[in-house]
Amino acid sequence: MLVARVDVAPDHIGVQLRAEGLQTLVEQLRTTDAKANAA
């Protein structure tokens, strides 16, 4: 896995990946997590 950038804040961690397929996977996981937290 190639990590382009990592951002750390008190309320979140952001990781930018270089591989397009991995970026899509992370976006899908974030969407799923956001929906679960909204319920």
C-alpha positions in Angstrom: 0.0 0.0 0.0 1.4 3.4 -0.9 0.4 6.2 1.4 0.6 9.7 -0.1 -0.3 11.6 3.0 -1.5 11.2 6.6 -3.4 14.0 8.4 -4.0 13.7 12.2 -6.5 15.8 14.1 -8.1 15.5 17.5 -11.3 14.1 16.0 -10.1 12.2 13.0 -7.2 10.7 11.0 -7.1 11.2 7.2 -5.0 8.9 5.0 -4.6 9.6 1.3 -3.6 6.6 -0.7 -1.8 6.6 -4.1 -3.5 3.4 -5.5 -6.8 4.2 -7.1 -8.4 0.9 -6.1 -7.5 1.4 -2.4 -8.9 5.0 -2.5 -12.2 3.6 -3.7 -12.2 1.0 -0.9 -11.5 3.6 1.7 -14.2 5.9 0.4 -16.7 3.0 0.5 -15.7 2.2 4.1 -16.1 5.8 5.1 -19.6 6.0 3.5 -20.6 2.8 5.3 -19.2 4.0 8.6 -21.0 7.4 8.2 -24.3 5.7 7.5 -23.8 3.4 10.6 -23.0 6.4 12.8 -26.1 8.3 11.5 -28.4 5.4 12.5 
